[in-house]
Amino acid sequence: MADEVISEVSSWFRSRGFELAVSKEGADWWASLTPMASPAAPIARYGRGDTPEAAVLRARERYEQEQ
């Protein structure tokens, strides 16, 4: 289930021109985005969560709110 969520959200971002990466920093998980058209300009710490799944879901939620 967890890998499926991350894979689905990753595909969702790819269809919008972004690569998704997840990393752990301290107690938090962070989802970061890298624009495919401008890989030298990553967007770090775009979504935070207690789990990798929560971080990527928060990133998608934030992206939808900002569009």
trRosetta pair geometry for C-beta under 8 A, 3 or more apart (Angstrom, degrees):
i j d omega theta_ij theta_ji phi_ij phi_ji
1 4 5.6 -59 -149 34 28 115
1 5 6.6 29 156 -21 64 102
2 5 5.9 -53 -154 30 32 110
2 6 6.6 24 153 -11 65 106
2 51 7.4 -98 -133 160 120 127
2 52 6.9 79 179 68 111 107
2 53 5.2 -107 -141 -53 79 124
3 6 5.8 -56 -148 41 35 109
3 7 6.0 36 154 -20 68 109
4 7 5.7 -55 -143 40 29 112
4 8 6.1 29 158 -20 65 107
5 8 5.9 -56 -146 36 27 109
5 9 6.3 19 159 -11 64 109
5 53 4.6 43 92 -134 146 106
5 56 6.8 145 135 74 93 127
5 57 6.9 -35 175 -57 121 104
6 9 6.0 -58 -144 42 28 105
6 10 6.0 33 155 -23 64 110
6 20 8.0 -167 -172 112 78 132
6 22 6.7 -67 -136 -16 124 148
6 52 6.0 -5 -83 134 128 114
6 53 6.3 -98 -54 -95 84 67
6 56 5.5 135 -117 2 66 163
7 10 5.6 -55 -144 36 27 115
7 11 6.4 28 156 -18 63 105
8 11 5.8 -55 -151 36 29 110
8 12 6.4 35 149 -24 63 106
9 12 5.3 -49 -147 33 36 119
9 13 6.5 33 154 -15 66 102
9 20 6.6 156 120 -151 90 178
9 31 8.0 -57 132 -135 137 150
9 56 4.2 129 93 153 157 119
9 57 6.5 -115 -85 -75 147 51
9 59 7.3 101 171 69 131 106
9 60 5.3 -113 -141 -46 107 131
10 13 6.0 -55 -150 38 30 106
10 14 6.3 34 150 -22 64 107
10 19 7.9 9 -159 -160 90 52
10 20 4.5 -133 -115 49 73 126
10 56 7.3 -46 -51 -149 71 141
11 14 5.4 -51 -145 35 33 116
11 15 6.5 36 155 -22 64 102
12 15 6.1 -55 -156 31 27 110
12 16 7.1 10 149 -3 59 110
12 60 6.2 27 101 -116 144 126
13 16 5.7 -70 -156 46 38 105
13 18 4.3 -69 171 79 101 104
13 19 7.2 110 117 -133 119 7
13 20 4.6 107 52 -47 154 112
13 33 6.5 -139 -163 -121 137 106
13 59 7.7 -8 -76 123 133 121
13 60 7.3 -115 -60 -91 94 87
13 63 7.5 171 -104 -37 90 171
14 17 7.7 87 -171 -43 30 10
14 18 6.8 -107 -81 70 32 52
14 19 6.8 41 -93 -95 81 51
14 20 7.6 -87 -45 -3 77 95
14 36 7.8 72 -143 -50 63 133
16 63 7.5 114 103 169 166 144
17 35 6.1 8 138 -152 99 74
17 36 5.0 -122 -169 28 66 107
17 37 6.2 -8 -173 -12 121 101
18 33 4.4 -21 -169 -163 133 108
18 34 6.4 137 -161 65 73 41
18 35 5.8 -44 -101 -98 75 44
18 36 6.6 -135 -87 -20 21 84
19 33 7.1 140 71 -160 48 54
19 34 4.5 -17 56 59 100 100
19 36 6.3 110 -26 -74 89 81
19 39 7.8 24 20 -114 128 96
20 31 6.1 -20 -164 -167 100 102
20 32 7.5 144 -157 76 50 46
20 33 6.2 -25 -100 -102 61 67
20 56 6.4 63 176 -127 141 107
20 59 7.1 138 -133 104 114 155
21 31 7.3 149 78 -157 43 53
21 32 4.9 -21 64 62 96 95
21 33 7.8 -178 22 -81 77 22
21 34 6.9 44 -7 -11 112 108
22 29 6.2 5 -175 -180 101 105
22 30 7.0 165 -151 84 55 45
22 31 5.4 -24 -97 -99 78 67
22 32 7.7 175 -84 18 29 73
22 52 4.7 66 166 -146 152 101
22 55 5.8 124 -134 88 104 135
22 56 6.2 -54 -80 -57 122 101
23 29 7.3 167 87 -154 32 62
23 30 5.5 -18 62 60 80 93
23 32 6.9 6 11 -1 107 115
24 28 7.2 162 -154 91 59 41
24 29 5.4 -36 -98 -99 69 69
24 30 7.7 159 -99 15 20 77
24 52 7.9 -65 -65 -73 90 88
25 28 5.6 -18 68 71 80 91
25 29 7.9 139 22 -108 68 21
25 30 5.8 13 10 -6 114 121
27 50 7.8 -23 150 -131 88 70
28 48 5.3 -20 -173 -160 125 106
28 49 7.3 127 -162 64 78 28
28 50 7.4 -67 -122 -97 57 39
28 55 7.8 114 170 -87 80 119
29 48 7.0 141 78 -158 53 53
29 49 5.1 -30 67 70 103 78
29 50 6.9 29 16 122 103 9
29 51 6.0 -17 13 139 149 13
29 52 5.0 -131 -169 -82 153 47
29 54 6.8 112 62 64 123 91
29 55 4.1 -116 113 -34 99 138
30 44 7.4 20 150 177 139 72
30 45 4.9 -51 -155 -111 135 62
30 46 7.5 112 179 34 87 53
30 47 6.9 143 -160 76 53 50
30 48 5.6 -21 -101 -99 71 70
30 55 5.7 -169 -128 -151 10 137
31 46 5.5 -66 97 67 81 93
31 47 3.9 0 46 55 113 103
31 48 7.8 -140 17 -63 76 29
31 49 7.7 34 -17 7 101 106
31 52 8.0 106 -71 -163 90 63
31 55 4.3 156 -28 144 93 95
31 56 4.7 134 -92 -90 143 53
31 58 7.0 164 22 66 125 87
31 59 3.8 -90 91 -37 139 142
32 42 5.9 29 161 170 118 115
32 43 6.3 174 -167 89 73 58
32 44 4.8 -19 -122 -125 123 44
32 45 6.3 6 -87 -24 91 30
32 46 5.7 128 -120 3 37 98
33 42 6.9 166 91 -162 45 71
33 43 4.4 -1 62 56 93 110
33 46 5.1 30 -4 -21 100 159
33 59 6.9 156 -48 -171 105 130
33 63 8.0 106 -64 -80 154 125
34 39 5.5 33 168 -135 116 68
34 41 7.9 139 -148 80 67 49
34 42 4.4 -36 -97 -108 84 87
34 43 7.2 -167 -78 20 35 71
35 38 4.5 19 86 50 122 85
35 39 6.9 -137 78 -72 62 39
35 41 6.2 -4 33 76 116 97
35 42 7.8 -165 12 -102 69 39
35 43 7.5 75 -29 -15 86 104
36 39 6.9 5 -143 -63 28 88
38 41 4.5 -6 134 31 114 113
39 42 7.4 12 -172 -61 51 81
43 46 5.2 55 123 -69 106 117
45 48 6.8 8 -164 -63 83 97
46 59 4.7 63 109 -127 105 103
46 62 6.5 -170 165 76 84 143
46 63 7.7 29 166 -57 127 93
47 55 5.0 128 111 180 94 60
47 56 6.4 116 86 -106 143 16
47 57 7.4 176 170 69 146 37
47 58 3.8 154 -165 91 106 90
47 59 2.8 -110 -14 -57 138 73
47 60 7.4 10 -75 2 160 50
47 61 7.5 113 -121 42 125 87
47 62 5.8 -163 -86 11 94 128
48 55 5.8 -33 -152 -118 17 87
48 58 6.2 -57 52 91 42 157
49 52 7.3 117 76 -133 120 4
49 53 7.1 -106 118 80 156 47
49 54 2.7 171 -170 105 138 96
49 55 3.7 -131 24 -53 105 58
49 56 7.7 -62 11 11 142 47
49 57 7.1 72 -72 47 151 89
49 58 5.3 176 -57 -3 103 128
50 54 5.4 30 41 46 67 157
51 54 4.6 96 51 5 80 102
51 55 7.1 -142 91 -7 43 86
52 55 5.7 -57 -152 34 33 114
52 56 6.6 23 157 -13 68 105
53 56 6.2 -59 -148 38 30 102
53 57 6.2 26 156 -15 66 110
54 57 5.8 -57 -143 41 29 109
54 58 6.1 31 157 -21 65 108
55 58 5.8 -56 -147 36 27 110
55 59 6.5 30 152 -22 62 104
56 59 5.4 -48 -149 32 36 115
56 60 6.6 35 153 -17 65 101
57 60 5.8 -52 -150 36 34 109
57 61 6.3 37 151 -20 65 106
58 61 5.5 -52 -146 38 34 115
58 62 6.2 36 154 -20 66 105
59 62 5.8 -54 -148 36 29 111
59 63 6.4 31 153 -20 64 105
60 63 5.6 -53 -147 35 32 112
60 64 6.4 32 155 -18 65 105
61 64 5.9 -56 -150 36 29 109
61 65 6.4 27 153 -18 64 108
62 65 5.7 -57 -149 37 32 111
62 66 6.2 22 157 -15 67 112
63 66 6.0 -64 -145 41 28 106
63 67 6.4 28 158 -27 65 109
64 67 6.1 -56 -146 27 29 110
